[in-house]
Each structure stands twice: as C-alpha cells, then as structure tokens.
Amino acid sequence: MARMKLKDLRKMGDDELADKLSELKADLAKLKVEVAKGTLKKRAGKIRYDRRDVARVLTLLNERGKKL
C-alpha cells in the first residue's frame, strides 16, 4: 500500500476513514509481530510510515469531532 496523502484522506468520508484506520492498525500489528520474531528484513522502514499514516487518520477524525 502506498503512503497516504492528506489531500486524499480529506476526500474520504468518516466511515471510510474508520475502515482505513482499522486496516492500517492491522498492518502495523503484523509488522510489529514480524519485528518481534526477527523475520522483518526488507520492509523495516514501513513501520515508520504506517505509524504516521495512523496518526494522520486519527488527526482527521479528531478534527471532524468524530469519536471512535
């Protein structure tokens, strides 16, 4: 999955953002498990971008005043 742009995220509705957030959190959890097992080699930098994407989505939801 490509990195999320704020402009693209702003076009999404609240339900879409909530779905994207759960998807990103699941991907991040998988990456963290791989790190713990020591099997993550090529995609080690992806954790940083996934964390930032989660923060972007949460920021947008908070700006809109929606509770999760």
N, C-alpha and C positions, 0 to 999 in steps of 0.2 A: 504494500500500500504506500502511495506517495505521501509526502508530508502535506499537512493541511494548511491551506492559506486562510487567513482571517476573512478575506473578502468572500471566499466560497462558503465559509461557515456561517457568515451573516445572512446568506441567502436561504439557509436551511430553516425549517420550522422547528418548534420546540420538541416535537416528537422525534423528528429526525436527529436532532442534536442528542437527545437522550439515548437513542439507539446507537449513535456513533460513539457516545461516551462508554456505553457498556461494551461495545466491540473493542475500543481502544484499551479499556481496562483488562479485558480478557487477553488481548495480545501481550500487554505488559506483564501480566501474571505468568504467561507462558515463557516469556523471555527471562523473567526472574528465576523461574524454576530451572531453566537451562543453565543460567549462571551458577546457581547453587550446585547443580550436578557437575558443572565444569565442561559441558558439551557445547557451549556457545563460543564459536570462533569467529566466523565471518561477519556476523551481524551484531557485534558487540556494541557498536555505536548507535544502533537502532533504539536502545533503551532511552537514551537522552531525548531523541526526537519523539518517542511515544509519550514520555512524561510531559514534554512541552505541549504536545497535542491535547493531552488530557487537561492540562491547565488552561489551554485556550478555550476548550469547550466549556469547562466549568466557569470560566470568566464570563463567557457569553450568556450562559444560563443565569448567572448571578446578576448580570446587567439587566436582563429581562425580568428579573424578580421571580423566577420560577424555582420552586423547591423540588428537590429530587425525591 
